[in-house]
Amino acid sequence: SSGFWTLTELAAQRGQIADKVAAAKFGTPSPIDDPVREQQILDSVAAKAPGLGLDAASVVRFFRDQIEANKVVQRGLYARWTTHPGSRPPGRPDLATEVRPVIDRLNAGLLTELAATRDARARPSCDARLAVTARLVDARRGLDRLHSVALGESVRSACSHR
Ligand SMILES: C=C(O[C@@H]1C=C(C(=O)O)C=C[C@H]1O)C(=O)O
């Protein structure tokens, strides 16, 4: 199942960067949901899809799931930090200069991997292979339940054979 390793690894990294996103926003007026930023990402990946041999609507669906999963993590962390103030992050990273550039790189990598795995994602074996890979990445990264669930959600529409 090594074919889906990089794709799954990047999705896991994207879910873990949500910790920094949440830390950047927690205790500030900036809401977890930023529809303008989300639309910019979706428009950008949709525009790049045809040149990579990918269906724009499928790519948008994949990134919508990535974004939803990211917000699931952010909300989970807000709840944790509200209940347990001692677990709050010590600093506040800058969203625009420190966090979003990392997300942009992960988005670019994910797009590249969607193209690299296009044929494998179209096969019936995709679901099982992706599930195995997600468990491996999960274990390797020692994800907690919140990030583990988010990883599963974030790749749920990666297989294209349905
Ligand atoms: C990650 C952020 O938080 C949310 C999640 C996003 C994402 O996963 O790309 C984009 C916008 C926000 O709705 C952010 O604001 O950058």
Backbone and ligand atoms as CSV (ligand in chain L), in Angstrom:
chain,resi,resn,atom,element,x,y,z
A,1,SER,N,N,0.829,-1.223,0.000
A,1,SER,CA,C,0.000,0.000,0.000
A,1,SER,C,C,0.853,1.259,0.000
A,2,SER,N,N,2.144,1.112,-0.343
A,2,SER,CA,C,3.044,2.267,-0.320
A,2,SER,C,C,2.610,3.343,-1.323
A,3,GLY,N,N,1.786,2.977,-2.299
A,3,GLY,CA,C,1.332,3.950,-3.296
A,3,GLY,C,C,0.584,5.124,-2.714
A,4,PHE,N,N,-0.092,4.889,-1.584
A,4,PHE,CA,C,-0.875,5.965,-0.974
A,4,PHE,C,C,-0.165,6.590,0.222
A,5,TRP,N,N,1.101,6.173,0.436
A,5,TRP,CA,C,1.803,6.642,1.627
A,5,TRP,C,C,1.930,8.162,1.666
A,6,THR,N,N,2.462,8.746,0.609
A,6,THR,CA,C,2.717,10.192,0.618
A,6,THR,C,C,1.423,10.992,0.710
A,7,LEU,N,N,0.419,10.549,-0.034
A,7,LEU,CA,C,-0.877,11.228,0.022
A,7,LEU,C,C,-1.419,11.235,1.453
A,8,THR,N,N,-1.366,10.074,2.098
A,8,THR,CA,C,-1.908,9.927,3.451
A,8,THR,C,C,-1.061,10.689,4.462
A,9,GLU,N,N,0.252,10.633,4.261
A,9,GLU,CA,C,1.182,11.345,5.132
A,9,GLU,C,C,0.924,12.863,5.056
A,10,LEU,N,N,0.742,13.376,3.863
A,10,LEU,CA,C,0.471,14.816,3.711
A,10,LEU,C,C,-0.867,15.193,4.341
A,11,ALA,N,N,-1.862,14.314,4.201
A,11,ALA,CA,C,-3.166,14.577,4.820
A,11,ALA,C,C,-3.023,14.601,6.348
A,12,ALA,N,N,-2.195,13.695,6.882
A,12,ALA,CA,C,-1.966,13.674,8.337
A,12,ALA,C,C,-1.262,14.962,8.783
A,13,GLN,N,N,-0.279,15.394,8.003
A,13,GLN,CA,C,0.424,16.639,8.333
A,13,GLN,C,C,-0.532,17.830,8.303
A,14,ARG,N,N,-1.460,17.786,7.334
A,14,ARG,CA,C,-2.431,18.875,7.222
A,14,ARG,C,C,-3.337,18.901,8.456
A,15,GLY,N,N,-3.678,17.724,8.947
A,15,GLY,CA,C,-4.503,17.651,10.154
A,15,GLY,C,C,-3.744,18.104,11.393
A,16,GLN,N,N,-2.448,17.852,11.398
A,16,GLN,CA,C,-1.657,18.252,12.573
A,16,GLN,C,C,-1.349,19.752,12.578
A,17,ILE,N,N,-1.286,20.356,11.362
A,17,ILE,CA,C,-1.049,21.798,11.316
A,17,ILE,C,C,-2.272,22.554,11.864
A,18,ALA,N,N,-3.409,21.849,11.937
A,18,ALA,CA,C,-4.615,22.465,12.525
A,18,ALA,C,C,-4.349,22.888,13.969
A,19,ASP,N,N,-3.414,22.229,14.646
A,19,ASP,CA,C,-3.048,22.641,16.010
A,19,ASP,C,C,-2.509,24.070,15.999
A,20,LYS,N,N,-1.710,24.372,14.985
A,20,LYS,CA,C,-1.131,25.721,14.884
A,20,LYS,C,C,-2.187,26.732,14.438
A,21,VAL,N,N,-3.087,26.278,13.544
A,21,VAL,CA,C,-4.172,27.166,13.119
A,21,VAL,C,C,-5.018,27.547,14.340
A,22,ALA,N,N,-5.395,26.526,15.115
A,22,ALA,CA,C,-6.221,26.765,16.299
A,22,ALA,C,C,-5.485,27.650,17.296
A,23,ALA,N,N,-4.180,27.412,17.457
A,23,ALA,CA,C,-3.387,28.229,18.389
A,23,ALA,C,C,-3.321,29.677,17.921
A,24,ALA,N,N,-3.314,29.876,16.598
A,24,ALA,CA,C,-3.269,31.229,16.050
A,24,ALA,C,C,-4.578,31.983,16.295
A,25,LYS,N,N,-5.676,31.235,16.336
A,25,LYS,CA,C,-7.000,31.881,16.409
A,25,LYS,C,C,-7.591,31.912,17.820
A,26,PHE,N,N,-7.226,30.927,18.640
A,26,PHE,CA,C,-7.836,30.794,19.977
A,26,PHE,C,C,-7.628,32.065,20.799
A,27,GLY,N,N,-8.720,32.567,21.359
A,27,GLY,CA,C,-8.623,33.782,22.164
A,27,GLY,C,C,-8.504,35.051,21.344
A,28,THR,N,N,-8.726,34.964,20.036
A,28,THR,CA,C,-8.733,36.139,19.167
A,28,THR,C,C,-10.115,36.232,18.513
A,29,PRO,N,N,-10.410,37.362,17.867
A,29,PRO,CA,C,-11.720,37.468,17.199
A,29,PRO,C,C,-11.789,36.642,15.899
A,30,SER,N,N,-10.675,36.090,15.426
A,30,SER,CA,C,-10.703,35.323,14.170
A,30,SER,C,C,-11.431,34.001,14.373
A,31,PRO,N,N,-12.500,33.771,13.613
A,31,PRO,CA,C,-13.255,32.521,13.773
A,31,PRO,C,C,-12.539,31.340,13.134
A,32,ILE,N,N,-12.905,30.139,13.580
A,32,ILE,CA,C,-12.344,28.921,12.983
A,32,ILE,C,C,-12.676,28.882,11.493
A,33,ASP,N,N,-13.917,29.199,11.164
A,33,ASP,CA,C,-14.358,29.163,9.756
A,33,ASP,C,C,-13.976,30.441,9.034
A,34,ASP,N,N,-13.249,30.277,7.927
A,34,ASP,CA,C,-12.913,31.419,7.082
A,34,ASP,C,C,-13.316,31.074,5.652
A,35,PRO,N,N,-14.596,31.329,5.319
A,35,PRO,CA,C,-15.129,30.908,4.019
A,35,PRO,C,C,-14.377,31.519,2.833
A,36,VAL,N,N,-13.858,32.724,3.009
A,36,VAL,CA,C,-13.141,33.380,1.903
A,36,VAL,C,C,-11.854,32.630,1.595
A,37,ARG,N,N,-11.107,32.322,2.634
A,37,ARG,CA,C,-9.867,31.534,2.473
A,37,ARG,C,C,-10.189,30.154,1.884
A,38,GLU,N,N,-11.223,29.529,2.369
A,38,GLU,CA,C,-11.602,28.203,1.860
A,38,GLU,C,C,-11.895,28.263,0.364
A,39,GLN,N,N,-12.666,29.281,-0.041
A,39,GLN,CA,C,-13.021,29.388,-1.461
A,39,GLN,C,C,-11.786,29.646,-2.318
A,40,GLN,N,N,-10.845,30.433,-1.790
A,40,GLN,CA,C,-9.598,30.683,-2.533
A,40,GLN,C,C,-8.866,29.369,-2.783
A,41,ILE,N,N,-8.809,28.521,-1.759
A,41,ILE,CA,C,-8.125,27.236,-1.900
A,41,ILE,C,C,-8.843,26.364,-2.930
A,42,LEU,N,N,-10.174,26.288,-2.802
A,42,LEU,CA,C,-10.936,25.432,-3.712
A,42,LEU,C,C,-10.842,25.938,-5.157
A,43,ASP,N,N,-10.891,27.256,-5.354
A,43,ASP,CA,C,-10.759,27.814,-6.707
A,43,ASP,C,C,-9.381,27.508,-7.272
A,44,SER,N,N,-8.371,27.630,-6.423
A,44,SER,CA,C,-6.998,27.413,-6.865
A,44,SER,C,C,-6.774,25.963,-7.286
A,45,VAL,N,N,-7.227,25.006,-6.482
A,45,VAL,CA,C,-7.011,23.597,-6.845
A,45,VAL,C,C,-7.873,23.210,-8.048
A,46,ALA,N,N,-9.057,23.776,-8.147
A,46,ALA,CA,C,-9.928,23.478,-9.298
A,46,ALA,C,C,-9.277,23.957,-10.584
A,47,ALA,N,N,-8.621,25.117,-10.521
A,47,ALA,CA,C,-7.974,25.669,-11.714
A,47,ALA,C,C,-6.782,24.826,-12.148
A,48,LYS,N,N,-6.098,24.203,-11.167
A,48,LYS,CA,C,-4.906,23.417,-11.494
A,48,LYS,C,C,-5.238,21.992,-11.926
A,49,ALA,N,N,-6.430,21.505,-11.579
A,49,ALA,CA,C,-6.783,20.104,-11.822
A,49,ALA,C,C,-6.637,19.651,-13.279
A,50,PRO,N,N,-7.228,20.369,-14.253
A,50,PRO,CA,C,-7.182,19.870,-15.640
A,50,PRO,C,C,-5.760,19.671,-16.148
A,51,GLY,N,N,-4.860,20.562,-15.796
A,51,GLY,CA,C,-3.470,20.459,-16.237
A,51,GLY,C,C,-2.764,19.248,-15.658
A,52,LEU,N,N,-3.306,18.693,-14.577
A,52,LEU,CA,C,-2.725,17.508,-13.949
A,52,LEU,C,C,-3.475,16.241,-14.354
A,53,GLY,N,N,-4.432,16.388,-15.259
A,53,GLY,CA,C,-5.207,15.239,-15.692
A,53,GLY,C,C,-6.250,14.817,-14.680
A,54,LEU,N,N,-6.654,15.747,-13.813
A,54,LEU,CA,C,-7.619,15.428,-12.758
A,54,LEU,C,C,-8.954,16.120,-13.004
A,55,ASP,N,N,-10.007,15.478,-12.531
A,55,ASP,CA,C,-11.350,16.036,-12.613
A,55,ASP,C,C,-11.511,17.112,-11.539
A,56,ALA,N,N,-11.860,18.329,-11.960
A,56,ALA,CA,C,-11.911,19.460,-11.028
A,56,ALA,C,C,-12.898,19.219,-9.892
A,57,ALA,N,N,-14.062,18.667,-10.200
A,57,ALA,CA,C,-15.083,18.459,-9.162
A,57,ALA,C,C,-14.597,17.465,-8.105
A,58,SER,N,N,-13.879,16.416,-8.550
A,58,SER,CA,C,-13.357,15.431,-7.590
A,58,SER,C,C,-12.284,16.045,-6.717
A,59,VAL,N,N,-11.444,16.861,-7.323
A,59,VAL,CA,C,-10.381,17.525,-6.566
A,59,VAL,C,C,-10.981,18.478,-5.531
A,60,VAL,N,N,-12.011,19.194,-5.929
A,60,VAL,CA,C,-12.679,20.108,-4.998
A,60,VAL,C,C,-13.284,19.321,-3.842
A,61,ARG,N,N,-13.902,18.172,-4.143
A,61,ARG,CA,C,-14.502,17.345,-3.083
A,61,ARG,C,C,-13.428,16.895,-2.097
A,62,PHE,N,N,-12.276,16.453,-2.635
A,62,PHE,CA,C,-11.179,16.009,-1.775
A,62,PHE,C,C,-10.718,17.137,-0.852
A,63,PHE,N,N,-10.524,18.334,-1.411
A,63,PHE,CA,C,-10.034,19.441,-0.586
A,63,PHE,C,C,-11.099,19.978,0.367
A,64,ARG,N,N,-12.367,19.859,-0.015
A,64,ARG,CA,C,-13.434,20.232,0.915
A,64,ARG,C,C,-13.353,19.340,2.164
A,65,ASP,N,N,-13.092,18.060,1.946
A,65,ASP,CA,C,-12.937,17.135,3.078
A,65,ASP,C,C,-11.697,17.476,3.905
A,66,GLN,N,N,-10.613,17.851,3.237
A,66,GLN,CA,C,-9.414,18.267,3.959
A,66,GLN,C,C,-9.724,19.449,4.877
A,67,ILE,N,N,-10.466,20.412,4.338
A,67,ILE,CA,C,-10.795,21.625,5.090
A,67,ILE,C,C,-11.740,21.297,6.248
A,68,GLU,N,N,-12.761,20.469,5.984
A,68,GLU,CA,C,-13.695,20.082,7.051
A,68,GLU,C,C,-12.950,19.360,8.177
A,69,ALA,N,N,-12.051,18.456,7.791
A,69,ALA,CA,C,-11.286,17.708,8.791
A,69,ALA,C,C,-10.427,18.661,9.627
A,70,ASN,N,N,-9.843,19.649,8.963
A,70,ASN,CA,C,-9.019,20.633,9.667
A,70,ASN,C,C,-9.855,21.366,10.722
A,71,LYS,N,N,-11.082,21.695,10.357
A,71,LYS,CA,C,-11.939,22.428,11.294
A,71,LYS,C,C,-12.429,21.523,12.427
A,72,VAL,N,N,-12.593,20.232,12.146
A,72,VAL,CA,C,-12.948,19.275,13.200
A,72,VAL,C,C,-11.845,19.274,14.264
A,73,VAL,N,N,-10.592,19.253,13.809
A,73,VAL,CA,C,-9.470,19.290,14.753
A,73,VAL,C,C,-9.472,20.608,15.531
A,74,GLN,N,N,-9.640,21.720,14.816
A,74,GLN,CA,C,-9.640,23.020,15.505
A,74,GLN,C,C,-10.720,23.076,16.587
A,75,ARG,N,N,-11.937,22.610,16.242
A,75,ARG,CA,C,-13.033,22.651,17.221
A,75,ARG,C,C,-12.742,21.743,18.410
A,76,GLY,N,N,-12.155,20.583,18.120
A,76,GLY,CA,C,-11.812,19.657,19.199
A,76,GLY,C,C,-10.787,20.266,20.143
A,77,LEU,N,N,-9.815,20.955,19.562
A,77,LEU,CA,C,-8.785,21.580,20.397
A,77,LEU,C,C,-9.355,22.736,21.211
A,78,TYR,N,N,-10.237,23.533,20.597
A,78,TYR,CA,C,-10.891,24.626,21.344
A,78,TYR,C,C,-11.599,24.058,22.572
A,79,ALA,N,N,-12.310,22.944,22.381
A,79,ALA,CA,C,-13.048,22.326,23.488
A,79,ALA,C,C,-12.081,21.876,24.576
A,80,ARG,N,N,-10.990,21.239,24.132
A,80,ARG,CA,C,-9.967,20.749,25.071
A,80,ARG,C,C,-9.355,21.920,25.852
A,81,TRP,N,N,-8.981,22.965,25.130
A,81,TRP,CA,C,-8.306,24.113,25.749
A,81,TRP,C,C,-9.239,24.906,26.661
A,82,THR,N,N,-10.548,24.852,26.347
A,82,THR,CA,C,-11.520,25.549,27.181
A,82,THR,C,C,-11.726,24.787,28.485
A,83,THR,N,N,-11.816,23.458,28.369
A,83,THR,CA,C,-12.020,22.617,29.554
A,83,THR,C,C,-10.761,22.515,30.404
A,84,HIS,N,N,-9.614,22.445,29.730
A,84,HIS,CA,C,-8.336,22.280,30.443
A,84,HIS,C,C,-7.394,23.433,30.081
A,85,PRO,N,N,-7.550,24.572,30.767
A,85,PRO,CA,C,-6.727,25.746,30.436
A,85,PRO,C,C,-5.227,25.446,30.494
A,86,GLY,N,N,-4.846,24.467,31.314
A,86,GLY,CA,C,-3.433,24.132,31.420
A,86,GLY,C,C,-2.863,23.558,30.135
A,87,SER,N,N,-3.743,23.064,29.247
A,87,SER,CA,C,-3.271,22.462,27.994
A,87,SER,C,C,-3.203,23.467,26.851
A,88,ARG,N,N,-3.543,24.728,27.145
A,88,ARG,CA,C,-3.516,25.747,26.082
A,88,ARG,C,C,-2.100,25.952,25.544
A,89,PRO,N,N,-2.002,26.274,24.239
A,89,PRO,CA,C,-0.663,26.480,23.674
A,89,PRO,C,C,-0.008,27.706,24.292
A,90,PRO,N,N,1.301,27.657,24.490
A,90,PRO,CA,C,1.999,28.744,25.168
A,90,PRO,C,C,2.097,30.020,24.320
A,91,GLY,N,N,2.162,29.865,23.005
A,91,GLY,CA,C,2.302,31.051,22.163
A,91,GLY,C,C,1.211,31.123,21.132
A,92,ARG,N,N,1.229,32.196,20.346
A,92,ARG,CA,C,0.236,32.355,19.294
A,92,ARG,C,C,0.957,32.571,17.957
A,93,PRO,N,N,1.055,31.510,17.143
A,93,PRO,CA,C,1.724,31.674,15.848
A,93,PRO,C,C,0.945,32.626,14.950
A,94,ASP,N,N,1.625,33.257,14.023
A,94,ASP,CA,C,0.956,34.168,13.091
A,94,ASP,C,C,0.395,33.381,11.920
A,95,LEU,N,N,-0.925,33.464,11.742
A,95,LEU,CA,C,-1.619,32.657,10.737
A,95,LEU,C,C,-1.087,32.943,9.325
A,96,ALA,N,N,-0.985,34.229,8.981
A,96,ALA,CA,C,-0.641,34.600,7.611
A,96,ALA,C,C,0.805,34.279,7.253
A,97,THR,N,N,1.719,34.497,8.186
A,97,THR,CA,C,3.135,34.349,7.836
A,97,THR,C,C,3.742,33.028,8.268
A,98,GLU,N,N,3.166,32.386,9.297
A,98,GLU,CA,C,3.782,31.150,9.802
A,98,GLU,C,C,2.985,29.892,9.504
A,99,VAL,N,N,1.681,30.013,9.391
A,99,VAL,CA,C,0.858,28.807,9.302
A,99,VAL,C,C,0.324,28.571,7.880
A,100,ARG,N,N,-0.290,29.585,7.292
A,100,ARG,CA,C,-0.894,29.387,5.969
A,100,ARG,C,C,0.121,29.034,4.885
A,101,PRO,N,N,1.342,29.572,4.926
A,101,PRO,CA,C,2.330,29.141,3.917
A,101,PRO,C,C,2.601,27.633,3.987
A,102,VAL,N,N,2.560,27.068,5.187
A,102,VAL,CA,C,2.758,25.624,5.338
A,102,VAL,C,C,1.576,24.870,4.722
A,103,ILE,N,N,0.368,25.364,4.986
A,103,ILE,CA,C,-0.833,24.738,4.413
A,103,ILE,C,C,-0.785,24.820,2.885
A,104,ASP,N,N,-0.332,25.949,2.358
A,104,ASP,CA,C,-0.226,26.098,0.893
A,104,ASP,C,C,0.704,25.043,0.314
A,105,ARG,N,N,1.824,24.793,1.000
A,105,ARG,CA,C,2.762,23.760,0.520
A,105,ARG,C,C,2.146,22.369,0.601
A,106,LEU,N,N,1.418,22.114,1.677
A,106,LEU,CA,C,0.753,20.809,1.822
A,106,LEU,C,C,-0.315,20.645,0.739
A,107,ASN,N,N,-1.049,21.714,0.450
A,107,ASN,CA,C,-2.062,21.644,-0.613
A,107,ASN,C,C,-1.421,21.303,-1.948
A,108,ALA,N,N,-0.306,21.940,-2.247
A,108,ALA,CA,C,0.397,21.674,-3.504
A,108,ALA,C,C,0.868,20.226,-3.563
A,109,GLY,N,N,1.400,19.732,-2.450
A,109,GLY,CA,C,1.860,18.348,-2.391
A,109,GLY,C,C,0.714,17.365,-2.553
A,110,LEU,N,N,-0.408,17.667,-1.915
A,110,LEU,CA,C,-1.579,16.792,-2.022
A,110,LEU,C,C,-2.081,16.735,-3.460
A,111,LEU,N,N,-2.076,17.878,-4.121
A,111,LEU,CA,C,-2.517,17.921,-5.520
A,111,LEU,C,C,-1.603,17.060,-6.398
A,112,THR,N,N,-0.304,17.194,-6.184
A,112,THR,CA,C,0.668,16.374,-6.920
A,112,THR,C,C,0.405,14.892,-6.685
A,113,GLU,N,N,0.130,14.525,-5.428
A,113,GLU,CA,C,-0.117,13.118,-5.088
A,113,GLU,C,C,-1.447,12.610,-5.627
A,114,LEU,N,N,-2.441,13.484,-5.705
A,114,LEU,CA,C,-3.705,13.064,-6.321
A,114,LEU,C,C,-3.437,12.673,-7.771
A,115,ALA,N,N,-2.591,13.455,-8.437
A,115,ALA,CA,C,-2.253,13.140,-9.828
A,115,ALA,C,C,-1.440,11.850,-9.907
A,116,ALA,N,N,-0.470,11.691,-9.002
A,116,ALA,CA,C,0.408,10.514,-9.030
A,116,ALA,C,C,-0.366,9.231,-8.727
A,117,THR,N,N,-1.439,9.332,-7.975
A,117,THR,CA,C,-2.202,8.139,-7.560
A,117,THR,C,C,-3.506,7.995,-8.343
A,118,ARG,N,N,-3.647,8.749,-9.403
A,118,ARG,CA,C,-4.935,8.768,-10.107
A,118,ARG,C,C,-5.425,7.372,-10.489
A,119,ASP,N,N,-4.552,6.578,-11.117
A,119,ASP,CA,C,-4.984,5.254,-11.565
A,119,ASP,C,C,-5.269,4.327,-10.378
A,120,ALA,N,N,-4.414,4.378,-9.368
A,120,ALA,CA,C,-4.610,3.521,-8.188
A,120,ALA,C,C,-5.902,3.885,-7.446
A,121,ARG,N,N,-6.242,5.176,-7.476
A,121,ARG,CA,C,-7.460,5.607,-6.778
A,121,ARG,C,C,-8.719,5.189,-7.518
A,122,ALA,N,N,-8.566,4.835,-8.786
A,122,ALA,CA,C,-9.724,4.423,-9.588
A,122,ALA,C,C,-10.014,2.929,-9.444
A,123,ARG,N,N,-9.097,2.190,-8.802
A,123,ARG,CA,C,-9.282,0.737,-8.683
A,123,ARG,C,C,-10.136,0.379,-7.469
A,124,PRO,N,N,-10.829,-0.763,-7.540
A,124,PRO,CA,C,-11.642,-1.207,-6.402
A,124,PRO,C,C,-10.808,-1.455,-5.147
A,125,SER,N,N,-9.521,-1.759,-5.332
A,125,SER,CA,C,-8.649,-2.025,-4.178
A,125,SER,C,C,-8.315,-0.751,-3.399
A,126,CYS,N,N,-8.692,0.391,-3.934
A,126,CYS,CA,C,-8.306,1.673,-3.312
A,126,CYS,C,C,-8.738,1.771,-1.852
A,127,ASP,N,N,-9.980,1.451,-1.561
A,127,ASP,CA,C,-10.500,1.628,-0.189
A,127,ASP,C,C,-9.678,0.864,0.836
A,128,ALA,N,N,-9.426,-0.412,0.540
A,128,ALA,CA,C,-8.696,-1.257,1.488
A,128,ALA,C,C,-7.255,-0.768,1.634
A,129,ARG,N,N,-6.625,-0.425,0.500
A,129,ARG,CA,C,-5.231,0.029,0.553
A,129,ARG,C,C,-5.113,1.346,1.314
A,130,LEU,N,N,-6.052,2.229,1.058
A,130,LEU,CA,C,-6.033,3.527,1.734
A,130,LEU,C,C,-6.263,3.362,3.241
A,131,ALA,N,N,-7.166,2.453,3.589
A,131,ALA,CA,C,-7.463,2.219,5.010
A,131,ALA,C,C,-6.230,1.672,5.736
A,132,VAL,N,N,-5.542,0.740,5.092
A,132,VAL,CA,C,-4.325,0.175,5.690
A,132,VAL,C,C,-3.272,1.266,5.842
A,133,THR,N,N,-3.101,2.066,4.811
A,133,THR,CA,C,-2.105,3.129,4.851
A,133,THR,C,C,-2.430,4.143,5.942
A,134,ALA,N,N,-3.707,4.475,6.074
A,134,ALA,CA,C,-4.105,5.443,7.101
A,134,ALA,C,C,-3.761,4.906,8.497
A,135,ARG,N,N,-3.982,3.588,8.711
A,135,ARG,CA,C,-3.649,3.013,10.020
A,135,ARG,C,C,-2.139,3.052,10.276
A,136,LEU,N,N,-1.370,2.804,9.216
A,136,LEU,CA,C,0.098,2.832,9.369
A,136,LEU,C,C,0.590,4.244,9.692
A,137,VAL,N,N,0.092,5.217,8.946
A,137,VAL,CA,C,0.499,6.607,9.159
A,137,VAL,C,C,0.079,7.049,10.566
A,138,ASP,N,N,-1.123,6.679,10.915
A,138,ASP,CA,C,-1.695,6.963,12.218
A,138,ASP,C,C,-0.778,6.448,13.342
A,139,ALA,N,N,-0.375,5.182,13.218
A,139,ALA,CA,C,0.481,4.566,14.237
A,139,ALA,C,C,1.862,5.203,14.246
A,140,ARG,N,N,2.426,5.395,13.049
A,140,ARG,CA,C,3.756,5.984,12.941
A,140,ARG,C,C,3.808,7.373,13.565
A,141,ARG,N,N,2.751,8.154,13.345
A,141,ARG,CA,C,2.711,9.520,13.864
A,141,ARG,C,C,2.146,9.591,15.276
A,142,GLY,N,N,1.648,8.464,15.792
A,142,GLY,CA,C,1.099,8.458,17.147
A,142,GLY,C,C,-0.066,9.419,17.315
A,143,LEU,N,N,-0.958,9.413,16.337
A,143,LEU,CA,C,-2.077,10.362,16.374
A,143,LEU,C,C,-3.031,10.049,17.530
A,144,ASP,N,N,-3.529,11.105,18.149
A,144,ASP,CA,C,-4.582,10.914,19.150
A,144,ASP,C,C,-5.908,10.716,18.417
A,145,ARG,N,N,-6.953,10.437,19.192
A,145,ARG,CA,C,-8.228,10.094,18.575
A,145,ARG,C,C,-8.756,11.214,17.666
A,146,LEU,N,N,-8.625,12.440,18.124
A,146,LEU,CA,C,-9.113,13.591,17.347
A,146,LEU,C,C,-8.456,13.642,15.969
A,147,HIS,N,N,-7.118,13.526,15.947
A,147,HIS,CA,C,-6.403,13.623,14.676
A,147,HIS,C,C,-6.583,12.369,13.830
A,148,SER,N,N,-6.770,11.249,14.487
A,148,SER,CA,C,-6.983,9.995,13.784
A,148,SER,C,C,-8.322,10.004,13.040
A,149,VAL,N,N,-9.369,10.450,13.730
A,149,VAL,CA,C,-10.690,10.565,13.102
A,149,VAL,C,C,-10.624,11.572,11.956
A,150,ALA,N,N,-9.957,12.688,12.197
A,150,ALA,CA,C,-9.856,13.724,11.168
A,150,ALA,C,C,-9.115,13.205,9.938
A,151,LEU,N,N,-8.079,12.402,10.151
A,151,LEU,CA,C,-7.346,11.845,9.006
A,151,LEU,C,C,-8.274,10.967,8.161
A,152,GLY,N,N,-9.034,10.128,8.830
A,152,GLY,CA,C,-9.978,9.266,8.115
A,152,GLY,C,C,-10.981,10.083,7.309
A,153,GLU,N,N,-11.515,11.132,7.926
A,153,GLU,CA,C,-12.481,11.995,7.240
A,153,GLU,C,C,-11.834,12.702,6.052
A,154,SER,N,N,-10.588,13.088,6.230
A,154,SER,CA,C,-9.931,13.922,5.224
A,154,SER,C,C,-9.644,13.163,3.927
A,155,VAL,N,N,-9.568,11.837,3.994
A,155,VAL,CA,C,-9.272,11.063,2.774
A,155,VAL,C,C,-10.465,10.207,2.317
A,156,ARG,N,N,-11.621,10.500,2.908
A,156,ARG,CA,C,-12.761,9.599,2.673
A,156,ARG,C,C,-13.221,9.577,1.222
A,157,SER,N,N,-12.963,10.646,0.464
A,157,SER,CA,C,-13.429,10.636,-0.932
A,157,SER,C,C,-12.257,10.520,-1.911
A,158,ALA,N,N,-11.105,10.059,-1.417
A,158,ALA,CA,C,-9.926,9.962,-2.298
A,158,ALA,C,C,-10.084,8.889,-3.358
A,159,CYS,N,N,-10.767,7.796,-3.028
A,159,CYS,CA,C,-10.967,6.736,-4.022
A,159,CYS,C,C,-12.047,7.160,-5.001
A,160,SER,N,N,-11.780,6.932,-6.265
A,160,SER,CA,C,-12.657,7.496,-7.297
A,160,SER,C,C,-13.452,6.458,-8.079
A,161,HIS,N,N,-13.431,5.186,-7.610
A,161,HIS,CA,C,-14.061,4.122,-8.396
A,161,HIS,C,C,-15.565,4.041,-8.214
A,162,ARG,N,N,-16.114,4.743,-7.185
A,162,ARG,CA,C,-17.551,4.592,-6.906
A,162,ARG,C,C,-18.411,5.191,-7.992
L,1,LIG,C1,C,-6.877,26.367,8.256
L,1,LIG,C2,C,-7.675,27.407,8.479
L,1,LIG,O1,O,-8.940,27.285,9.104
L,1,LIG,C3,C,-10.051,26.842,8.361
L,1,LIG,C4,C,-9.655,25.684,7.542
L,1,LIG,C5,C,-9.087,25.870,6.306
L,1,LIG,C6,C,-8.279,24.798,5.653
L,1,LIG,O2,O,-8.282,23.660,6.142
L,1,LIG,O3,O,-7.581,25.081,4.654
L,1,LIG,C7,C,-9.252,27.122,5.657
L,1,LIG,C8,C,-9.953,28.132,6.224
L,1,LIG,C9,C,-10.618,28.009,7.539
L,1,LIG,O4,O,-12.002,27.844,7.365
L,1,LIG,C10,C,-7.271,28.769,8.131
L,1,LIG,O5,O,-7.980,29.701,8.487
L,1,LIG,O6,O,-6.220,28.914,7.486
